[in-house]
Structures are given as structure tokens and as C-alpha cells.
Amino acid sequence: MKSELSSLRPLSALDRRAFVTTALVSGFAAATLPVQASAISTDSAGLDAGETKIKVRDGELPAYAAKPAGGKNLPVVIVIQEIFGVHEHIRDVCRRFAKLGAYAIAPELFARQGNPATVADMPALMRDIVSKVPDAQVMADLDETVAFARANGGRGKIAITGFCWGGRITWLYSAHSKEVAAGVAWYGRLVGQGNELQPKNPIDLVGSLQAPVLGQYGGRDGGIPVESVDTMRAALAKDGSAAAKKSEIIVYPESQHGFFADYRPSYRPEDAVPAFARACDWMRKHGVALKT
């Protein structure tokens, strides 16, 4: 069955000549510098970790993947980037999940529009890259990411987790794909006016959710008011699918947007550390067999 997103705009309308990809930028995205001393660095000891390429309909997406060395039949965690792309923080999150026994993979979902890690100007990043990424394109690329993970040792249940821009995508893909067993969305936008490329927001898809989602939000997020979080919570309970009714949203009252981003001033370890543990427990609860 087609998702509501892909049916609104056929993928053929998004096709173009094969796009040219380059390697992921090493280190942190230019727009996030300087990096805070609190930035966490997870080593790759005992892991197979590094850049890879995912074949899609019109080219190859660069991606970062990490898994236990030689691992097979592993649970899968798809990690969705912030607006800054698959830079060092997202790669580190993949290694954290790999240390828990997962095949973790983060595809660069902006590859056709540009390389966000090289853009230091935030307005330009939003205008020239992020705003031009169609939801239908992202859903199709994530379908290919799932297939790639399945072919490379990820045979267990699938979780998806994403941050900021990726938080919204986590909700959307949990409504799009029957492959997902659990989602964890970190401070992703929930409501708003749709447009041609991003026609629906999470609140429009509560009746279509196919996997339960844990939403983790900051009470002092200047871009996502608590009122919108409350509206989403009520919609999940009243109008949601069976999976939606199992979903939960947690608000950390003193946290800002980006409270998990340990490389930025917004990082709040007293919330981020238990929130990551809660995310892992949520995945385990829904059958994604992470180690404890």
C-alpha cells in the first residue's frame, strides 16, 4: 500500500538525471562550529564502521554505517540527520547504537540538493538545501536504506530515530513504512502549514502511524511550542491508529531545542543521558533487540 506522502506526489515527478555524490565531510558541520568541549566521541573498536553508498533510483546516496565486527542478523537502527547532514555527531550516534549490537546507518538525505556540512550560513542552508528536499524523495530513499541494511547484516527488527529535521522525518516514516517496529523522534516539528514538497506534518498522519513513536521534546524549545506538543499528544490519543495510541511524548521542562546535541551549547546532559537510555528502552520494548 502506498503511503499518504508518496501518493500526493508520484516519485516520477521527482526523478532527474543521475545525481553526482561526493564523500561525506569529515568532522563537524561548518554551521555548528566551534564545537563544544562536551562533544562525545565514541570509538570504533570492535566495530565495522565507515562510509558506504546506497544505490537509489537516480544515483548513490553517501551514508555512514556501523555494526559489531562480523555481525549478522542484527537489529537495525536508522539514524536521521539534523539539518547539518551526516556530520560527526550523527556518525557518533551510529557508533553508539552499534556498541549496543545494532546495525546503525545514517543516509545523507540531502545529497541531491547539496552538502549541508559545508554551508556555514544558516539562512542559506535552510533556503538552498533543506527547504528543497521533498518528503516523497526522503521516504523513497529510506525505503532503499532499509533494503540496504537488510542486505548487509541487518535482519532484525527496525527502529528509526532522528533529530530536529530528522525528528519530523521519524514521525513521517513511521507512518509510511510497515518495516518500522519503533520510532524515537527528538524535537521534530509536529504541526504547520504544508507545501508542495512537504505536504503533511506529523499531526496530519496520526491515523496512519504503523509503529509507536516516542517523542522527546524540550520545554524551552523556541521553535516548537509546548502547545503544539500538547496538541499532538491529544491527537495521538483521540484520532490515532492503534500504533499511535501506544506512542508517548515526553517533555523535558528545562531543555531547549537540540538538548541531545552534545557538540552544541544547547546540550543538557541531565536530560540527554536519561533520554538516550529511554530511547533504547523504547526500542527494546518494541522488539528491537539492543544489548543492555
C-alpha positions in Angstrom: 0.0 0.0 0.0 1.4 3.4 -0.9 1.9 5.9 1.9 -0.1 9.1 2.0 3.0 11.1 1.3 4.1 9.3 -1.9 0.6 9.2 -3.2 0.4 13.0 -3.1 3.3 13.4 -5.4 4.3 10.5 -7.7 8.0 9.7 -7.5 8.2 10.0 -11.2 7.7 13.7 -10.7 10.9 13.8 -8.6 13.1 11.8 -10.9 16.0 13.6 -12.6 19.2 12.6 -14.3 21.6 10.7 -12.0 23.0 13.0 -9.4 26.7 13.1 -8.5 27.6 12.4 -4.9 30.8 13.2 -3.1 32.2 11.7 0.1 30.8 12.8 3.5 32.6 15.7 5.0 34.8 14.6 7.9 34.4 16.3 11.3 31.5 18.6 12.3 29.4 20.7 10.0 30.6 24.2 9.3 27.4 25.8 10.7 28.0 24.2 14.1 31.5 25.4 14.8 33.1 25.9 17.3 32.5 22.5 18.7 31.9 22.4 22.5 34.2 20.6 24.8 31.2 18.4 25.9 31.2 16.7 22.5 31.1 12.9 22.9 33.5 10.7 20.9 32.6 7.0 20.6 35.5 4.9 19.3 35.1 2.2 16.6 36.9 -0.5 18.4 35.1 -3.8 17.8 33.0 -2.3 15.0 32.9 -2.3 11.3 32.3 1.4 10.7 32.7 3.8 7.9 31.2 5.5 4.8 29.2 3.5 2.3 27.0 4.1 -0.7 23.3 3.2 -1.1 22.0 2.7 -4.6 18.8 4.6 -5.3 16.8 5.1 -8.4 18.9 8.0 -9.7 22.3 7.6 -8.2 24.0 6.7 -5.0 23.5 8.2 -1.5 26.5 8.5 0.7 25.9 7.1 4.1 27.6 6.2 7.3 27.1 2.7 8.8 28.4 1.0 11.9 27.8 -2.5 13.3 29.6 -5.1 15.5 32.5 -6.5 13.6 31.4 -9.5 11.6 27.8 -9.1 13.0 24.9 -10.9 11.2 21.2 -10.9 11.8 21.4 -7.7 13.7 18.6 -5.3 14.8 18.6 -2.1 12.7 18.6 1.5 13.8 18.2 4.1 11.1 19.6 7.4 12.2 18.2 10.5 10.6 20.3 13.7 10.4 19.7 17.2 11.6 19.7 20.0 9.1 23.5 19.8 9.2 23.7 16.4 7.4 25.6 13.3 8.3 28.4 15.0 10.1 30.5 13.7 13.0 27.7 13.9 15.7 25.4 11.7 13.6 28.2 9.3 12.8 29.0 9.1 16.6 25.3 8.3 17.3 25.6 5.4 14.8 28.6 4.1 16.7 26.7 4.3 20.0 24.0 2.1 18.7 26.5 -0.3 17.1 28.1 -0.7 20.5 24.7 -1.9 21.6 24.7 -4.6 19.0 22.8 -2.8 16.2 23.4 -2.3 12.5 23.1 1.5 12.5 23.0 3.5 9.3 22.6 7.2 8.5 22.0 8.1 4.9 22.8 11.6 3.6 19.2 12.6 2.6 20.2 16.0 1.2 22.7 14.6 -1.3 20.7 15.7 -4.4 20.3 19.3 -3.1 23.8 19.9 -1.8 26.2 19.2 1.0 24.9 20.8 4.2 28.0 20.1 6.2 30.0 22.7 4.1 27.5 25.5 4.5 28.3 27.9 7.4 25.4 30.3 6.8 22.3 29.0 8.5 19.7 31.0 6.4 21.4 29.9 3.2 21.4 26.3 4.5 17.7 26.4 5.1 16.9 28.3 1.9 19.2 26.5 -0.6 19.2 22.9 0.7 16.8 22.0 3.5 13.6 23.6 2.0 14.2 22.0 -1.3 14.1 18.3 -0.1 10.8 16.6 -1.0 9.2 14.3 1.6 8.4 11.8 -1.1 12.0 11.6 -2.1 13.1 11.1 1.5 10.5 8.3 2.0 11.8 6.5 -1.1 15.4 6.9 0.0 14.6 5.5 3.4 12.9 2.5 1.7 16.2 1.9 -0.1 18.1 2.3 3.1 16.0 -0.4 4.7 16.7 -2.7 1.8 20.4 -1.9 2.0 20.5 -2.7 5.7 18.7 -5.9 5.2 21.3 -7.0 2.6 24.2 -6.1 4.9 23.6 -7.9 8.2 20.6 -6.1 9.5 18.0 -8.8 9.6 16.3 -8.0 12.9 13.6 -5.5 13.7 14.0 -1.9 12.6 13.9 1.3 14.7 14.2 4.8 13.3 15.4 7.8 15.3 16.1 11.4 14.2 16.9 14.8 15.5 15.4 18.2 14.6 14.7 17.9 10.8 15.1 14.2 11.3 12.7 14.1 14.2 9.9 15.2 11.9 11.0 12.6 9.3 10.9 9.9 12.1 7.2 10.5 12.5 6.6 10.6 8.8 8.5 7.4 8.1 6.8 5.6 11.0 3.5 6.3 9.1 5.0 5.4 5.7 6.7 2.0 6.3 5.4 -1.3 7.7 9.0 -2.3 8.3 9.5 0.0 11.3 8.9 -1.5 14.7 9.6 1.6 16.8 10.4 5.3 16.3 12.1 7.8 18.5 11.7 11.5 17.4 13.8 14.1 19.0 12.4 17.7 18.9 11.0 17.3 15.4 8.3 19.8 14.1 4.8 18.4 14.6 2.3 21.0 13.2 2.3 23.6 10.5 1.2 24.6 7.0 2.2 22.1 4.3 3.5 22.9 0.9 4.2 21.2 -2.4 7.4 19.4 -1.3 6.4 18.9 2.4 2.6 18.4 2.2 1.9 16.9 5.6 3.2 17.2 9.1 3.2 14.5 11.8 -0.1 15.7 13.3 -1.7 15.0 9.8 -0.6 11.4 9.9 -1.6 10.2 13.4 -4.2 8.0 11.9 -1.6 6.3 9.6 1.1 5.6 12.1 2.2 2.0 11.7 4.8 1.9 14.6 4.7 3.5 18.0 6.8 6.6 18.3 8.4 8.1 21.4 8.7 11.9 21.1 11.3 13.7 23.1 10.9 17.5 23.3 12.3 20.4 25.2 10.0 22.6 27.3 12.1 25.7 26.4 12.3 25.0 22.7 11.9 28.3 21.0 10.8 26.8 17.7 8.4 24.0 18.9 6.0 25.5 21.5 4.8 23.2 24.2 1.3 23.9 23.0 2.0 22.2 19.7 3.4 19.2 21.6 0.2 19.0 23.7 -1.9 19.2 20.5 0.0 16.3 19.1 -0.3 14.3 22.2 -4.1 14.8 22.3 -4.4 13.9 18.6 -2.5 10.6 19.1 -4.8 9.6 21.9 -8.1 10.7 20.2 -7.6 10.2 16.4 -4.6 8.0 16.2 -4.1 4.5 14.8 -3.5 1.6 17.2 0.2 2.3 16.9 -0.4 6.0 17.6 -2.3 5.2 20.8 0.8 3.3 22.0 3.0 6.4 21.3 4.3 8.6 24.0 5.6 12.2 24.2 8.0 13.3 26.9 8.8 17.0 27.6 11.9 17.9 29.5 10.9 21.2 31.1 14.3 22.9 31.3 15.7 21.8 27.9 16.0 23.8 24.7 15.9 22.6 21.1 18.9 20.4 20.5 19.3 19.3 24.1 20.9 16.0 22.9 23.4 17.6 20.6 26.5 17.3 22.8 28.7 19.3 20.5 26.5 22.5 20.8 25.7 24.9 23.6 22.2 23.6 23.8 23.4 20.3 25.2 21.8 19.4 28.5 23.4 16.2 29.8 21.0 15.9 32.8 18.2 15.3 30.2 20.1 13.9 27.3 21.7 11.0 29.1 18.4 9.6 30.5 16.6 10.4 27.2 19.0 8.2 25.3 18.5 5.4 27.8 14.8 5.9 27.4 15.1 5.8 23.6 17.0 2.5 23.8 14.4 1.0 26.3 11.6 2.1 23.9 13.3 0.2 21.0 13.8 -2.9 23.2 10.2 -2.7 24.4 9.0 -3.0 20.8 11.3 -5.8 19.8 14.4 -4.1 18.6 17.0 -6.3 20.4 19.6 -3.8 21.6 22.0 -5.1 24.2 21.6 -3.7 27.7 
